[in-house]
Amino acid sequence: MIIPTPDILNSSDPDIAGSYYALQRARQSAIDLAIQTNTAIVTTVDGKIVRITAAELIKQRQLTS
């Protein structure tokens, strides 16, 4: 998943500035759903397409909390 840089937070358009947080919430919802349904998500890491399993997402969540 491509997340925009925080530079959009400086946009004079409040909709564009708010979209950064909307995308963060959507990302979190996708991760939550993948964990609940024991499925993987497909995203990009360092420009490469990767598949992250629910088990890996749970591990990542435990490391960050």
N, C-alpha and C positions, 0 to 999 in steps of 0.2 A: 504494500500500500504506500502510495506516495503521499507524504505529509508535507504541506507547504512550509516554507521557512517562516519564522516569526516576523519577517519583514512585512508581511501583509497586515500585521497588527497596526502598522503605521499608516495604513491607507486612509485617505480622507473619506472614502465611502464606508459607512458603518456596516453595511451588509458584507462587504469584502473583509473588513476587519473581524467581524463576528464569525465568518466562515471558518477561521482557524480553529476556534473552540468547537464549532459544530463538527468539524472533521475529527477532532480529538475524541469527542463523545461517540461518534459513529465507529471509530476504530475500537474504542473500549467495548461498545455494544457487540461488535463482531467477535471480539475475543471472548466475551462472556458467553455468547451463543455457541461458539465453537467448543468451549469447555463443557457447557451444559449438554450438548448433543454428541460429545466425544468425536468431533470432526476436526479437520485441519483447516487452516486458513492459508491462502496463497498471497504472498506479498513480495516486496523487493527488499533486499538487503545489499547495500553497496552496489546497487545497480543490477543485481542478479535476481531472477525470479526464484523464490524458495517456497517450499511447503513446510509449514510449522504445525506439528500435531498438537492435539489437545494436551497430551502429557507434557510436551515441551512448553506449551503456554502456561500450564500450571507451575512448572518448575521456575519459569521466568517470573511469574507473579510472586512466588514464594521468596525469590531472591531479592525482589524490589520492595517487599513489605516488611 
